[in-house]
Every structure is written in C-alpha cells, then in structure tokens.
C-alpha cells in the first residue's frame, strides 16, 4: 500500500527515508554535559526501530544553558567523541542524526523530573540563570540576571561554537530551540521580555535575538544541510506570544534560510491553559505551512499510524515528530509500517520478526 508517511522527504542535500522523526527528549542522564552509553542505546534503538530522523535532546551551548545538571552539552571539544560514535550508529541504520541546540535561560538550574524538578541553588549544584528580563518562571524563585549586551554576545558566540562542534560530530540536521519557554522563546514572548532596548517591546525587537542566533548558527552550519527552528506557536496565555506572530516569524525565518518549522506550543509561563487532546498542535503547523509555504513538522499527542498518515497525506505538515509514543515503542517506524501495510527496510537482525 502506498503511504505518504513512508515516502521520502528531501531537504537540501539530505533525504529522509520517511516522514517519522524522533523529537528531542531530555534524558537527564549526562555528566558534565558528556553523553554516555544510555544516550547511545536510547538514540540508536530508535534508529534501528525505523524512524527516518533522530533529533538528539536539547543540547546546551554552555554550562549555564542546561536545564538540569544531567543535560547534554556541546560547549567542550572533548564532548564530541561520544557524539561521533552515536551518529555513526544512527547512520548505519539508514537514519539521519540531528541535534537540537538550546539555552534554557530562566528555566535552567533545576533538578531532574524524578528529583522533583526543583530550582537548584549553588549549594545543590545549581547556578545563576540568565534571561531577557529579571523575572523568574515561578514567583517564589530567585530572579534570573537580565542579559546585557556582553551577555547577549556570549550566547551568540556559544551557539556559533556549538554549531562548529556539531558539524565535527557528524550531525546532518540542525534544530534551534526557540520553544517551550527557554531563552529564545523568553525573548519572543512579551510575558517574559520586558526590555526597553532593541531586544524588547515591538514584534520586530522581540524576534531580533532569534534571528541573530539563526545567523550565528549559519556562519558554521553547511548551507547544503537542513536547518530547523522549533517554536511554540502560542503561549496559551493572555497577552503572550500568539499564532499570528508565529506565522510572521516563520515567514522571516524562511526568508533567512530556515528550511522547516517544528511547531509546538506553550512553556513560557506557569499559568498557561493548554487544551490538550489528540492533534491539538497540528492546526498551528498546518496554518504556518499554508500561509508561508515553509516545511513544517507536527507534534503533540500523535500516537497512531493512521493519525500520522492523515496529517502528512492531507498536507497539514511534512514531517511528524514523536516523543512519548517513541518512548513507549522504540520500534515506532517498524510498527507503523506494519499498521499501514507500508514497505520499509528492517534491520537484518530483526527480519525474522517481520511476518
């Protein structure tokens, strides 16, 4: 049976064998930013499980950019070696390795979810956080330091250096994290950005930092390889970043050489009200694709093969990214091919289970 989900997608010089991507998912299992065998098995098993694109979790461009002390990092040349091993395995499974570069801003310095997701102070292994404005994510926590001109330049430089290391490590897709209330999203949202300089106030000023990060990354990222940006299409809160602004930003990103918008939502403020349900974020991806012509990726409670097939076949998005469903089933690509009666190549070692 012909399946759109299992049709190839070419972006620049990279061809994905299907439209199934694994979303970046923090594992909170690194030490000093270094990957280990957990990351090799986690990412590698999803590649052998049939997904076309494997995007590594939010990888911090600096130590202070980590969400937790267990986050992966790419601020140190010595961190590259393990990534090379992981990416080599992913490619051996006919999948494409991607990386999401991130800076958590005011949402940094917290413990892992299984340790309560609590803000960490210096005595607990935490660090001083930074943000566009000195407002904490929660009212009862220490305020971040508002970035000054030098601080902004440091972040831009960190993204540039991290991109250079990403190329050395063998990633073939780059995603810039501008969603979920992390640093770039903090600049975009008027709820977290109260600046009165050229980075705050108007839409043009609030998107400036994200555009500058994209430009910094592009100085090191090969022009022939795909560049994605993940955004939160809405803050789900009054007075916050909204879908109209997301369309306008996506237009600008397309003009500036970005290939695909990975469309999520929320995360900017703790008082958000999200109407969660199957496909709840897909309309944002559909609208951005229709109104700007850029490729989009859809996410959010997409759990079944026919559901994903419909999203791609009806032109709502070009790619479907899976997070929790891929945690439940590492062999998601093989499972969905079976469900849709679509042809896909199994690892030789697993072929006897195909029928």
C-alpha positions as CSV (number, residue, x, y, z in Angstrom):
1,X,0.0,0.0,0.0
2,X,1.2,3.5,-0.8
3,X,1.9,5.6,2.3
4,X,2.7,9.3,2.4
5,X,4.2,8.8,5.9
6,X,6.6,6.3,4.4
7,X,7.5,8.4,1.4
8,X,11.0,10.0,1.3
9,X,11.4,13.7,2.1
10,X,14.4,15.6,0.6
11,X,15.5,18.8,2.4
12,X,18.6,20.4,0.8
13,X,21.1,17.6,0.3
14,X,19.6,15.2,2.9
15,X,16.9,12.6,2.1
16,X,14.9,11.2,5.0
17,X,13.6,7.7,4.2
18,X,10.2,8.5,5.8
19,X,8.3,11.3,7.5
20,X,8.8,9.9,11.0
21,X,11.1,11.9,13.3
22,X,12.0,11.3,16.9
23,X,11.6,14.6,18.9
24,X,14.4,15.8,21.1
25,X,13.7,14.4,24.6
26,X,15.8,15.2,27.6
27,X,17.2,12.1,29.3
28,X,18.7,14.0,32.3
29,X,21.4,11.3,32.3
30,X,24.6,13.2,31.3
31,X,27.6,14.0,33.5
32,X,29.1,17.5,32.9
33,X,27.4,17.6,29.6
34,X,29.0,14.3,28.3
35,X,27.0,11.7,26.6
36,X,27.3,8.0,27.6
37,X,26.0,4.6,26.7
38,X,22.5,5.5,27.8
39,X,22.3,8.1,25.0
40,X,23.9,5.6,22.5
41,X,21.2,3.0,23.3
42,X,18.3,5.5,23.6
43,X,19.0,7.2,20.2
44,X,20.4,4.1,18.5
45,X,17.4,1.9,19.3
46,X,15.0,4.5,17.7
47,X,17.2,4.5,14.6
48,X,17.1,0.7,14.3
49,X,13.4,1.0,15.1
50,X,12.7,2.6,11.7
51,X,12.4,6.4,12.2
52,X,13.9,8.5,9.4
53,X,15.3,11.3,11.6
54,X,16.6,11.1,15.1
55,X,16.9,14.5,16.8
56,X,19.1,14.5,19.9
57,X,17.7,16.1,23.1
58,X,18.1,19.8,23.8
59,X,21.9,20.1,23.9
60,X,23.2,23.0,25.9
61,X,25.5,25.5,24.2
62,X,27.0,26.5,27.6
63,X,27.0,25.0,31.1
64,X,24.6,27.7,32.3
65,X,22.3,26.9,29.3
66,X,21.5,23.5,30.7
67,X,18.0,22.8,32.1
68,X,19.5,20.4,34.7
69,X,22.9,19.2,35.7
70,X,22.1,16.0,33.7
71,X,21.6,17.7,30.4
72,X,23.8,17.0,27.4
73,X,26.2,19.8,26.3
74,X,28.3,20.7,23.3
75,X,30.5,23.5,24.8
76,X,33.6,21.4,25.1
77,X,35.6,19.8,22.3
78,X,36.0,16.7,24.4
79,X,32.3,16.1,24.3
80,X,32.4,15.4,20.6
81,X,33.9,11.9,20.7
82,X,30.8,10.1,22.0
83,X,28.5,12.0,19.7
84,X,30.6,10.8,16.7
85,X,30.0,7.2,17.9
86,X,26.3,7.7,18.3
87,X,25.8,9.4,15.0
88,X,27.8,6.7,13.2
89,X,25.4,4.1,14.5
90,X,22.3,6.1,13.6
91,X,23.6,6.5,10.0
92,X,24.4,2.7,9.9
93,X,20.6,2.2,10.4
94,X,19.8,4.4,7.3
95,X,18.5,7.1,9.6
96,X,19.7,10.8,9.8
97,X,21.2,12.2,13.0
98,X,20.1,15.6,14.1
99,X,20.8,17.8,17.1
100,X,18.8,20.5,18.9
101,X,20.9,23.3,20.2
102,X,19.4,25.0,23.3
103,X,19.8,27.5,26.1
104,X,17.3,27.2,28.9
105,X,17.6,30.8,30.1
106,X,15.5,31.4,33.3
107,X,14.2,27.8,33.2
108,X,17.8,26.5,33.8
109,X,19.3,25.1,37.0
110,X,16.6,22.7,38.0
111,X,16.7,19.0,39.2
112,X,15.7,16.1,37.0
113,X,12.0,15.3,36.9
114,X,12.4,12.2,39.2
115,X,14.2,14.5,41.7
116,X,11.2,16.9,41.8
117,X,12.1,19.4,39.0
118,X,13.1,21.8,41.8
119,X,15.2,25.0,41.3
120,X,18.7,24.3,42.5
121,X,20.9,26.9,44.3
122,X,24.7,26.9,44.4
123,X,24.8,24.6,47.4
124,X,22.8,22.0,45.4
125,X,24.9,22.1,42.3
126,X,22.8,24.9,40.7
127,X,24.0,28.1,39.0
128,X,22.9,31.7,38.3
129,X,20.4,31.8,35.5
130,X,20.0,34.5,32.8
131,X,17.1,35.8,30.8
132,X,15.9,38.8,28.8
133,X,14.4,40.3,31.9
134,X,14.9,39.7,35.7
135,X,11.6,37.8,36.1
136,X,11.5,34.2,37.4
137,X,9.4,31.5,35.8
138,X,7.8,30.9,39.3
139,X,7.1,33.8,41.6
140,X,8.9,32.2,44.6
141,X,12.2,31.6,42.9
142,X,15.4,33.7,42.7
143,X,15.3,36.0,39.7
144,X,17.5,35.5,36.7
145,X,20.0,38.1,35.7
146,X,18.9,40.2,32.7
147,X,21.4,39.7,29.8
148,X,23.3,42.9,29.0
149,X,25.0,43.5,25.6
150,X,28.0,41.4,26.5
151,X,25.8,38.6,27.8
152,X,23.8,38.5,24.5
153,X,27.1,38.4,22.5
154,X,28.3,35.5,24.7
155,X,25.1,33.5,23.9
156,X,25.5,34.2,20.2
157,X,29.2,33.1,20.3
158,X,28.2,30.0,22.2
159,X,25.7,29.0,19.6
160,X,28.3,29.6,16.9
161,X,30.9,27.4,18.6
162,X,28.4,24.7,19.4
163,X,27.4,24.6,15.7
164,X,31.0,24.2,14.7
165,X,31.3,21.2,17.1
166,X,28.0,19.8,15.8
167,X,29.5,19.7,12.3
168,X,32.6,17.9,13.6
169,X,30.4,15.4,15.4
170,X,28.6,14.4,12.2
171,X,25.1,15.8,12.7
172,X,23.2,16.2,9.4
173,X,20.2,18.2,10.7
174,X,20.4,21.2,13.0
175,X,17.4,22.4,15.1
176,X,17.5,25.7,17.0
177,X,15.3,25.5,20.1
178,X,13.1,28.6,20.3
179,X,10.2,27.0,22.1
180,X,8.9,25.8,25.4
181,X,9.8,28.9,27.4
182,X,13.6,28.5,27.0
183,X,15.8,31.5,26.3
184,X,14.9,32.3,22.7
185,X,11.2,31.9,23.5
186,X,11.7,34.2,26.5
187,X,12.8,36.9,24.2
188,X,9.9,36.3,21.8
189,X,7.1,36.4,24.5
190,X,6.0,39.8,25.9
191,X,5.2,37.9,29.1
192,X,8.9,37.2,29.8
193,X,10.5,40.0,27.9
194,X,10.0,43.5,29.4
195,X,13.1,45.0,27.8
196,X,13.1,48.6,26.6
197,X,16.2,48.3,24.3
198,X,16.3,47.0,20.7
199,X,15.5,43.5,22.0
200,X,12.2,44.3,23.6
201,X,8.8,45.9,23.0
202,X,7.8,45.6,19.4
203,X,7.5,42.4,17.5
204,X,10.5,43.3,15.4
205,X,12.6,43.8,18.5
206,X,11.4,40.6,20.3
207,X,12.3,38.4,17.3
208,X,15.7,40.1,16.8
209,X,17.6,37.7,19.1
210,X,16.2,34.6,17.5
211,X,17.1,35.9,14.0
212,X,20.6,36.7,15.4
213,X,21.0,33.2,16.7
214,X,20.0,31.8,13.3
215,X,22.5,34.0,11.6
216,X,25.3,32.9,14.1
217,X,24.5,29.2,13.5
218,X,24.5,29.7,9.7
219,X,28.1,31.0,9.8
220,X,29.2,27.5,10.8
221,X,26.4,25.2,9.6
222,X,26.9,23.9,6.0
223,X,24.4,25.6,3.5
224,X,23.6,22.2,2.0
225,X,22.3,20.7,5.2
226,X,18.8,21.3,6.7
227,X,18.2,23.9,9.4
228,X,15.1,23.7,11.5
229,X,13.7,26.0,14.2
230,X,11.3,24.7,16.9
231,X,8.8,27.4,18.1
232,X,5.9,27.5,20.5
233,X,3.1,28.7,18.2
234,X,1.2,30.2,21.2
235,X,1.8,30.8,24.9
236,X,-1.8,29.8,25.7
237,X,-1.9,32.9,27.9
238,X,-3.4,36.3,27.6
239,X,-1.0,38.9,26.3
240,X,1.6,36.3,25.3
241,X,3.1,35.2,22.0
242,X,0.4,34.1,19.6
243,X,-0.3,32.2,16.4
244,X,-0.3,35.4,14.2
245,X,3.2,36.3,15.4
246,X,4.3,32.7,14.8
247,X,3.2,33.0,11.1
248,X,5.1,36.3,10.8
249,X,8.2,34.9,12.4
250,X,8.1,31.8,10.2
251,X,7.9,34.0,7.1
252,X,11.1,35.8,8.3
253,X,12.8,32.5,9.2
254,X,12.0,31.2,5.7
255,X,13.4,34.4,4.1
256,X,16.5,33.9,6.2
257,X,17.2,30.4,5.0
258,X,15.5,28.2,7.6
259,X,14.1,25.0,6.0
260,X,11.5,23.7,8.4
261,X,9.5,25.0,11.4
262,X,9.0,22.4,14.1
263,X,5.7,23.6,15.6
264,X,5.0,23.0,19.3
265,X,3.3,25.4,21.8
266,X,3.4,26.6,25.4
267,X,6.0,26.6,28.1
268,X,6.5,30.4,28.5
269,X,4.6,30.9,31.7
270,X,3.4,28.7,34.6
271,X,-0.2,30.0,34.3
272,X,-0.7,28.7,30.7
273,X,-4.0,27.0,30.0
274,X,-3.5,24.3,27.3
275,X,-6.5,22.4,25.8
276,X,-4.6,19.1,25.4
277,X,-6.1,16.4,23.1
278,X,-5.0,14.4,20.1
279,X,-3.6,16.6,17.3
280,X,-4.0,19.7,19.5
281,X,-1.0,21.4,18.0
282,X,-1.4,20.2,14.4
283,X,-3.6,23.2,13.3
284,X,-0.6,25.6,14.1
285,X,1.7,23.6,11.8
286,X,-1.0,23.5,9.1
287,X,-1.6,27.2,9.2
288,X,2.2,28.1,9.1
289,X,2.7,25.7,6.2
290,X,-0.3,27.2,4.3
291,X,0.4,30.8,5.0
292,X,4.2,30.8,4.5
293,X,5.0,27.9,2.2
294,X,7.7,26.7,4.6
295,X,8.0,23.0,5.5
296,X,6.5,22.2,8.9
297,X,6.7,19.4,11.5
298,X,3.7,18.5,13.6
299,X,3.9,17.3,17.2
300,X,1.6,16.7,20.2
301,X,-0.4,13.6,21.2
302,X,0.1,11.9,17.9
303,X,0.1,8.2,18.8
304,X,-1.2,6.1,15.9
305,X,-0.1,5.3,12.4
306,X,-3.3,6.3,10.6
307,X,-3.4,9.5,12.6
308,X,0.1,10.4,11.5
309,X,-0.6,9.3,7.9
310,X,-3.6,11.6,7.7
311,X,-1.6,14.6,8.9
312,X,1.0,14.2,6.2
313,X,-1.3,12.9,3.4
314,X,-3.7,15.8,3.8
315,X,-0.8,18.4,3.7
316,X,-1.1,19.6,7.3
317,X,2.6,19.0,7.8
318,X,5.6,17.5,6.0
319,X,7.0,15.6,9.0
320,X,5.6,14.1,12.2
321,X,7.7,14.2,15.3
322,X,7.1,11.6,18.1
323,X,8.2,11.9,21.7
324,X,6.3,9.9,24.3
325,X,4.9,7.4,21.8
326,X,8.5,6.6,20.8
327,X,9.4,6.1,24.5
328,X,6.6,3.5,24.7
329,X,7.7,1.9,21.4
330,X,11.3,2.4,20.2
331,X,10.4,0.5,17.0
332,X,7.8,3.0,16.1
333,X,8.8,3.1,12.4
334,X,8.5,-0.7,12.0
335,X,5.2,-0.8,14.0
336,X,3.7,2.0,11.9
337,X,4.8,0.4,8.6
338,X,3.1,-2.8,9.7
339,X,-0.1,-0.9,10.7
340,X,-0.2,0.9,7.3
341,X,0.9,-2.1,5.3
342,X,3.8,0.1,4.0
343,X,7.1,-1.2,2.8
344,X,10.2,-0.3,5.0
345,X,13.6,-1.9,5.4
346,X,14.0,-3.8,8.7
347,X,17.4,-4.4,10.3
348,X,18.6,-7.7,9.0
349,X,19.0,-8.9,12.6
350,X,15.2,-8.4,13.2
351,X,13.8,-9.6,9.8
352,X,12.6,-12.9,11.2
353,X,10.0,-11.0,13.3
354,X,8.6,-9.1,10.3
355,X,5.8,-11.6,9.5
